Amino acid sequence: MSLLQLAIIALLQGTTEWLPVSSSGHVLLAAGFFEASPGDELLINAVSNLGTLLAMLIYFRKDVTSAIAGGFELVAAPVSKSPLSKGARLAAAVIVATPVAVLVAFAYEKFLPESMLESMRSIYVVAATTIIFGALLWWADVKGARDRREEDMTMWHAFLIGATQAIAAILPGTSRSG
């Protein structure tokens, strides 16, 4: 691939990551348009997501710092018995959500045959999941509650977020931010 093609894909990734659309799906489609090999598609997606991770860590640095400090607060919580701060609740939610996502991803890699893994990255699957999950996001936007606050989030919500993050990471065309 040329540097221009890589720059276009990186720009596409950086832009779509912040929207409730599938950045991975768009990167996959662009890589396919530029006739990248399947191995190159995975590498491009992984590397472009590292850039997104760095940008998100910089943008959310206060939240990340608060969650790290909250992790220490969680360790001390049984002794201190004081109410948990926002950072501690965020750290607890991450602790609940992460193993769910990891277990689903592990099962995905371990138990699905290679042919199925490859077919899940086809442009037809990306197109279908983009349409289906786009319709689900539209429905949620129309029907969903609009008055929830971060303080209303429970550990059950964190568990569901971890599960949906795993599904969205596995199926290109689904939106993790959505």
Secondary structure, 3 states (H helix, E strand, C coil): CCHHHHHHHHHHHHHHCCCCCCHHHHHHHHHHHCCCCHHHHHHHHHHHHHHHHHHHHHHCHHHHHHHHHHHHHHHHHHHHCCCCCHHHHHHHHHHHHHHHHHHHHHHHHHHCCHHHHHHCCCHHHHHHHHHHHHHHHHHHHHHCCCCCCHHHCCHHHHHHHHHHHHHHHHCCCCCCCC
